[in-house]
Amino acid sequence: MGFSATRVVLISLFLIVGMLVPGIIWQPKGSLEPWSVKESDFPHNGSSEERATFLLNYAILAPSIYNTQPWRFYVSPDEILIFTDESRWLEAADGSKREMYLAIGAAIENLIIAADHFGYKSTISYFPESVLTSSSLPESYDIVARVSLQSGVLPSMDPCLFSAINSRETNASLMTNESFFEQTYMDTNMDKLVEAIEALNTDLDIMIILSGDPLIMERLLDLTETADRALYSNITFKSELGHWLSRGAMGPTGVQARIDQLKVAFLDSVPGQIEKDADIINGSTYLGFITSSKNEREYQVRSGRLLERISLLSRCYGSSLEPMGRALQSGETESGASELLAEVNGTADRFTLQQIFCLRSGGPKGEFTPRRPLKEVLV
């Protein structure tokens, strides 16, 4: 079957826009090697700066929108500065930069957990004055946080969160599929997980809301489908996504990465994405909403920290967290997502919705995605 005139125009625009969209004309380099970081390699006898740098091996394993990894780090003997790298901002998929700052928050949370595990007390200052001169940094680097480290404290007595950072294993994965005992185990652990998540609700400015209401899940599914259709009809979004796929940022490399790019460019990707999102939502036990009292950058970073802690905590309890913020990425559904929050909790007029996620029984799905080597993200 030949291509229609409309499809030919679409393809041509895709190829042109793919070269022009700001911020994506570079090839990310990465591998799976960073996931193999070993606790035993911590340089106990190294300098303070060497020990602080080692902690960043865990920070760079944080998740980010389409695996953009939009962070940079500067290390001195007793502190670490965290920057955004806005050259990795995806304008079409994340116009408000909300997801970028959530990712920075996730990296900070991994850093704090690793520091705690190796006997450091951490103090965080958000958006401080940089000790580096502006002339020494690219314009795309903006400081987000300063993490001060004090050594000599007792390490964490609960190593599960730390172990979950670079592990795809969960307690549930040790059990036989389709067994009654596995289901009972999962149900019990999900109840414990919910209790543990609710215990995190101690910040008056950042709130976690959980819902197991099937009607709310159905509403989210409708919003997500609408968002998928809107996003995949946007040529700039398709170009941006295709570019990332072609560079291997999402996993496949080489010929397979190019094939994935062509699928986004030439084929209708909506049915497959809708089916994938439907499987996630329909297979979930709970929906989660992370909200903040202010829609400011610091609150987005703190929301990202909380989201990552819940994700790691879920793995400790034999479950998995799936971000489901598609409805927040599309302008056509963003207000509908806030209305959904109002139905669940009635706080949409006072709190800003920062992220939606699904909680599922069983371990995380999929494989590790590539990460840039640590040396490439150091300033």
Stockholm file with secondary structure:
# STOCKHOLM 1.0

chainA/1-379         MGFSATRVVLISLFLIVGMLVPGIIWQPKGSLEPWSVKESDFPHNGSSEERATFLLNYAILAPSIYNTQPWRFYVSPDEILIFTDESRWLEAADGSKREMYLAIGAAIENLIIAADHFGYKSTISYFPESVLTSSSLPESYDIVARVSLQSGVLPSMDPCLFSAINSRETNASLMTNESFFEQTYMDTNMDKLVEAIEALNTDLDIMIILSGDPLIMERLLDLTETADRALYSNITFKSELGHWLSRGAMGPTGVQARIDQLKVAFLDSVPGQIEKDADIINGSTYLGFITSSKNEREYQVRSGRLLERISLLSRCYGSSLEPMGRALQSGETESGASELLAEVNGTADRFTLQQIFCLRSGGPKGEFTPRRPLKEVLV
#=GR chainA/1-379 SS CCCCHHHHHHHHHHHHHHHHSTTCCSCCCCBSGGGGCCGGGCCTTSCHHHHHHHHHHHHTTCCCGGGCCCEEEEEETTEEEEEEEGGGCCTTTCTTSHHHHHHHHHHHHHHHHHHHHTTEEEEEEESCCCSSCGGGSCTTEEEEEEEEEEECSCCCSCTHHHHHHTCCCCGGGGSCTTCHHHHHHHHHHHHHHHHHHHTTTTCSSEEEEEECCHHHHHHHHHHHHHHHHHHTTCHHHHHHHHHHHHTTTTSCCHHHHHHHHHHHHHSCCHHHHHHHHHHHHHTCSEEEEEEESSCSHHHHHHHHHHHHHHHHHHHHTTEEEEECCHHHHSTTTHHHHHHHHHHHHSCTTTSEEEEEEEEEESSCCSCCCCBCCGGGSBC
#=GC SS_cons         CCCCHHHHHHHHHHHHHHHHSTTCCSCCCCBSGGGGCCGGGCCTTSCHHHHHHHHHHHHTTCCCGGGCCCEEEEEETTEEEEEEEGGGCCTTTCTTSHHHHHHHHHHHHHHHHHHHHTTEEEEEEESCCCSSCGGGSCTTEEEEEEEEEEECSCCCSCTHHHHHHTCCCCGGGGSCTTCHHHHHHHHHHHHHHHHHHHTTTTCSSEEEEEECCHHHHHHHHHHHHHHHHHHTTCHHHHHHHHHHHHTTTTSCCHHHHHHHHHHHHHSCCHHHHHHHHHHHHHTCSEEEEEEESSCSHHHHHHHHHHHHHHHHHHHHTTEEEEECCHHHHSTTTHHHHHHHHHHHHSCTTTSEEEEEEEEEESSCCSCCCCBCCGGGSBC
//
